[in-house]
């Protein structure tokens, strides 16, 4: 269960980072 939850959290973080990178490609995305 812990691994599954971590997988969901990581996916959510990637999605959030993707949204940020869409708004600010220069600052966000490369650091992740």
Backbone torsions as a table, in degrees:
resi	resn	phi	psi	omega
1	UNK	NA	-39.1	-178.3
2	UNK	-63.4	-42.5	-179.1
3	UNK	-65.0	-39.6	179.5
4	UNK	-63.9	-43.0	178.9
5	UNK	-63.6	-43.0	179.5
6	UNK	-61.9	-36.9	179.3
7	UNK	-64.1	-42.7	179.4
8	UNK	-65.0	-42.5	-179.7
9	UNK	-63.6	-44.5	-179.0
10	UNK	-62.9	-40.5	178.9
11	UNK	-63.7	-42.8	179.7
12	UNK	-62.5	-40.6	179.1
13	UNK	-64.1	-42.2	179.6
14	UNK	-63.6	-39.7	179.1
15	UNK	-65.0	-42.9	179.1
16	UNK	-63.8	-43.0	179.1
17	UNK	-63.9	-35.7	178.9
18	UNK	-65.1	-39.7	178.7
19	UNK	-66.3	-41.5	179.7
20	UNK	-65.4	-41.4	-177.8
21	UNK	-66.0	-29.2	177.5
22	UNK	-68.5	-35.9	-179.2
23	UNK	-80.2	-41.3	-178.3
24	UNK	-132.3	83.9	-175.9
25	UNK	-67.5	-32.7	-175.3
26	UNK	-68.5	-45.6	-173.7
27	UNK	-85.3	-41.7	-173.4
28	UNK	-105.8	151.4	177.2
29	UNK	112.8	-51.9	-178.6
30	UNK	-74.2	-32.1	-176.8
31	UNK	-75.8	-24.3	-176.3
32	UNK	-69.5	NA	NA
